[in-house]
Amino acid sequence: MLGTVIATVTWDTARQTADTLDGLKDAIQNAEIEEPAPAKVQGPDVATGDGLAMAYLAGAKNLIGALEEGGDIHQLTASQIYGVDYDDVTKDQRFMGKVCVHQMDYGATPHGMCRSLGITLKEAERIHREWFAWVPEMAEYHAHLAEQGDRKRKGINPFGIVRKFLGHYNPNDLFNWMGQSTAACVIRRAMLRLPEYLHLLVQVHDSLLFEHPSQTVDEATQLIEEAMVYPVEINGYSVTFPVTIKVGETWEEVS
């Protein structure tokens, strides 16, 4: 197939080295597409998808209000935990905001945060305290999910997908699954909305990789955006997940 990069990997043993994996990743991502320039759709991606889902699932009013005014969830978080204006948040602060969103959405404690973020326990306690003071609904939602999990050993996401927990159960597993499965359902439904003739190469977590002849990229980009941007109902809210589309010659360029 013209322009398609194909990699076949056979795992003979679990003892693969990090160097081997990194080398394979670099080789695949830097492989050039001969003629069709691929367009990668990132949306909803790990940077916003499950975090947005958890905000609406919890009914976090402060966070939702800011998001619906066009705010970025990770920049908003950084603004709160660092006490700076939204527009003054640095790239490093936004990255920390992103990590904190995932940490606290999924039930991390200050002790866990100080280990994973490389910060002091005192700083982790401050971030934890200020975040939940701003988003108190998240703690209430966690308590609701934990009670549901303890009683029924299952969760149901907004799309009606059921996850049963057998054997060992940790409430954090339910927190993780709820946000991630909701974002996954959003992208799966978007894939069903795509025209069949669009050349979808692969889905990677919460992003898609397409390949098209150079002369049709603009048209394909418009069709992809129309399919990917659609409202879904979450906890009584009509939510549209943001989509970012990049065009390049290699997978790495659009990652």
C-alpha positions as CSV (number, residue, x, y, z in Angstrom):
1,M,0.0,0.0,0.0
2,L,1.6,3.3,-1.1
3,G,3.0,5.3,1.7
4,T,2.1,2.9,4.5
5,V,4.6,2.2,7.2
6,I,4.2,-1.4,8.5
7,A,6.1,-2.8,11.4
8,T,5.8,-6.4,12.5
9,V,7.0,-7.2,16.0
10,T,7.1,-10.7,17.5
11,W,7.6,-10.9,21.2
12,D,9.4,-14.1,22.0
13,T,10.1,-13.2,25.6
14,A,9.1,-10.6,28.1
15,R,12.7,-9.7,28.7
16,Q,13.0,-7.0,26.1
17,T,15.3,-4.2,26.9
18,A,14.4,-0.5,27.1
19,D,17.0,0.3,24.4
20,T,15.3,-2.2,22.0
21,L,11.9,-0.6,22.6
22,D,13.1,2.9,22.3
23,G,15.0,2.1,19.1
24,L,11.9,0.5,17.6
25,K,9.7,3.5,18.6
26,D,12.2,6.0,17.0
27,A,12.4,3.9,13.8
28,I,8.7,3.8,13.4
29,Q,8.0,7.4,14.3
30,N,10.8,8.8,12.1
31,A,9.9,6.6,9.1
32,E,9.0,8.9,6.1
33,I,5.7,8.4,4.3
34,E,6.6,8.3,0.6
35,E,3.8,10.6,-0.8
36,P,0.6,10.9,1.2
37,A,1.2,13.3,4.1
38,P,-0.5,11.9,7.2
39,A,-2.7,13.9,9.5
40,K,-2.9,12.9,13.1
41,V,-6.0,13.7,15.1
42,Q,-5.3,14.2,18.8
43,G,-8.6,14.4,20.5
44,P,-9.7,13.8,22.9
45,D,-6.1,13.0,24.0
46,V,-4.6,12.1,27.4
47,A,-3.8,15.8,28.0
48,T,-7.5,16.7,28.2
49,G,-9.9,13.8,27.5
50,D,-10.1,11.9,30.8
51,G,-9.5,15.1,32.8
52,L,-12.5,16.8,31.1
53,A,-14.6,13.7,31.6
54,M,-13.9,13.6,35.4
55,A,-14.7,17.3,35.7
56,Y,-18.1,16.9,34.3
57,L,-18.8,13.5,36.0
58,A,-18.1,15.2,39.3
59,G,-20.1,18.3,38.4
60,A,-17.1,20.4,39.4
61,K,-18.7,23.9,39.0
62,N,-15.7,26.1,39.3
63,L,-13.7,23.9,36.8
64,I,-16.6,23.5,34.4
65,G,-17.4,27.2,34.4
66,A,-13.8,28.1,33.5
67,L,-13.7,25.3,30.9
68,E,-16.9,26.5,29.2
69,E,-15.3,29.9,28.8
70,G,-12.5,28.3,26.8
71,G,-10.0,27.6,29.5
72,D,-7.4,24.8,29.4
73,I,-7.9,22.4,32.2
74,H,-4.2,22.0,33.0
75,Q,-3.5,25.7,32.7
76,L,-6.4,26.3,35.0
77,T,-5.1,23.9,37.6
78,A,-1.6,25.4,37.5
79,S,-3.1,28.9,37.9
80,Q,-4.8,27.6,41.1
81,I,-2.0,25.7,42.7
82,Y,0.7,28.3,42.0
83,G,-1.5,31.3,42.7
84,V,-0.8,33.1,39.4
85,D,-3.0,34.6,36.7
86,Y,-4.2,32.2,34.0
87,D,-2.3,34.0,31.3
88,D,1.0,34.0,33.3
89,V,1.2,30.2,33.7
90,T,4.5,29.0,32.3
91,K,5.0,25.8,30.3
92,D,6.6,24.0,33.3
93,Q,3.8,25.1,35.5
94,R,1.2,23.8,33.0
95,F,3.0,20.5,32.9
96,M,2.8,20.2,36.7
97,G,-0.9,21.2,36.5
98,K,-1.4,18.4,34.0
99,V,0.2,15.8,36.3
100,C,-1.7,17.1,39.3
101,V,-5.1,16.8,37.4
102,H,-4.4,13.1,36.8
103,Q,-3.0,12.5,40.3
104,M,-6.0,14.0,42.1
105,D,-8.7,12.9,39.7
106,Y,-7.5,9.3,40.4
107,G,-7.3,9.5,44.1
108,A,-3.6,10.2,44.9
109,T,-2.7,11.1,48.4
110,P,-0.2,13.8,49.4
111,H,2.3,11.0,50.2
112,G,1.8,9.5,46.7
113,M,2.1,12.9,45.1
114,C,5.4,13.8,46.7
115,R,6.9,10.6,45.5
116,S,5.7,10.7,42.0
117,L,6.2,14.5,41.5
118,G,9.5,14.8,43.3
119,I,8.2,17.5,45.7
120,T,8.2,17.8,49.4
121,L,5.3,16.3,51.5
122,K,4.5,19.8,52.7
123,E,4.2,21.1,49.1
124,A,2.1,18.0,48.1
125,E,-0.2,18.7,51.0
126,R,-0.6,22.3,50.0
127,I,-1.4,21.4,46.4
128,H,-3.8,18.7,47.5
129,R,-5.6,21.0,49.9
130,E,-5.9,23.9,47.5
131,W,-7.1,21.7,44.6
132,F,-9.9,20.1,46.6
133,A,-10.9,23.5,48.1
134,W,-11.4,24.7,44.6
135,V,-13.0,21.5,43.3
136,P,-14.8,20.1,46.4
137,E,-17.2,18.1,44.2
138,M,-14.3,15.8,43.1
139,A,-13.9,14.5,46.7
140,E,-17.6,14.0,46.9
141,Y,-17.6,12.1,43.6
142,H,-14.7,9.9,44.7
143,A,-16.7,9.0,47.9
144,H,-19.7,8.2,45.8
145,L,-17.7,6.0,43.4
146,A,-15.9,4.3,46.3
147,E,-19.2,3.5,48.1
148,Q,-20.6,2.1,44.8
149,G,-17.6,0.0,44.2
150,D,-17.5,-1.4,47.7
151,R,-21.2,-2.3,47.5
152,K,-21.6,-3.5,43.9
153,R,-18.0,-4.1,42.8
154,K,-18.8,-2.5,39.5
155,G,-18.9,0.9,37.8
156,I,-21.0,2.2,34.9
157,N,-19.8,5.0,32.7
158,P,-22.0,7.6,30.9
159,F,-22.2,5.4,27.8
160,G,-23.6,2.4,29.8
161,I,-20.4,0.4,29.7
162,V,-20.1,-1.8,32.8
163,R,-16.8,-2.7,34.5
164,K,-16.9,-5.5,37.1
165,F,-14.2,-5.8,39.7
166,L,-13.3,-9.4,40.6
167,G,-10.9,-10.4,43.4
168,H,-8.7,-7.5,44.7
169,Y,-10.4,-4.2,44.5
170,N,-9.0,-0.7,45.0
171,P,-11.3,2.4,44.7
172,N,-8.6,4.2,42.7
173,D,-9.0,1.5,40.0
174,L,-12.7,2.6,39.6
175,F,-11.7,6.3,39.5
176,N,-9.1,5.6,36.8
177,W,-11.5,3.5,34.7
178,M,-14.4,6.0,34.9
179,G,-12.4,8.9,33.3
180,Q,-10.4,6.8,30.9
181,S,-13.3,4.7,29.7
182,T,-15.5,7.8,29.1
183,A,-12.8,9.4,27.0
184,A,-12.3,6.1,25.1
185,C,-16.0,5.9,24.3
186,V,-15.9,9.4,23.0
187,I,-13.1,8.6,20.5
188,R,-14.7,5.2,19.6
189,R,-17.9,6.9,18.7
190,A,-16.1,9.5,16.7
191,M,-14.4,6.7,14.7
192,L,-17.8,5.4,13.8
193,R,-18.7,8.8,12.5
194,L,-15.8,9.0,10.1
195,P,-16.4,8.5,6.4
196,E,-15.3,5.0,5.4
197,Y,-13.0,6.2,2.6
198,L,-10.7,8.2,5.0
199,H,-7.5,6.3,5.4
200,L,-7.1,5.5,9.1
201,L,-3.8,3.8,9.8
202,V,-3.9,3.3,13.5
203,Q,-5.4,4.3,16.8
204,V,-2.9,4.9,19.6
205,H,-4.6,5.3,23.0
206,D,-6.6,8.5,22.5
207,S,-5.2,9.7,19.1
208,L,-5.7,8.6,15.5
209,L,-3.2,8.5,12.6
210,F,-4.5,9.1,9.1
211,E,-2.7,9.1,5.7
212,H,-3.8,10.9,2.6
213,P,-2.3,12.2,-0.6
214,S,-1.0,15.7,-0.2
215,Q,-3.6,17.3,-2.4
216,T,-6.5,16.0,-0.3
217,V,-5.2,16.8,3.2
218,D,-7.2,20.0,3.6
219,E,-10.4,18.2,2.7
220,A,-9.6,15.2,4.9
221,T,-8.8,17.4,7.8
222,Q,-12.2,19.1,7.6
223,L,-14.0,15.8,7.4
224,I,-12.0,14.4,10.4
225,E,-12.8,17.5,12.5
226,E,-16.5,17.3,11.7
227,A,-16.6,13.7,12.7
228,M,-14.5,14.2,15.9
229,V,-16.1,17.3,17.3
230,Y,-19.6,16.4,18.5
231,P,-21.5,16.8,21.8
232,V,-21.9,14.0,24.3
233,E,-24.1,13.9,27.4
234,I,-22.2,13.6,30.7
235,N,-24.0,14.0,34.0
236,G,-26.6,16.3,32.5
237,Y,-24.0,18.5,30.7
238,S,-23.6,18.7,26.9
239,V,-19.8,18.3,26.5
240,T,-17.7,18.7,23.4
241,F,-14.2,17.4,23.6
242,P,-11.5,19.6,21.9
243,V,-9.6,18.2,18.9
244,T,-6.1,19.1,17.7
245,I,-5.1,18.2,14.2
246,K,-1.5,18.2,13.0
247,V,-0.1,17.5,9.5
248,G,3.4,16.3,8.7
249,E,5.6,13.9,6.8
250,T,6.3,11.5,9.7
251,W,4.5,10.1,12.7
252,E,6.9,11.9,15.0
253,E,6.1,15.3,13.4
254,V,2.4,14.9,14.3
255,S,2.9,13.3,17.7
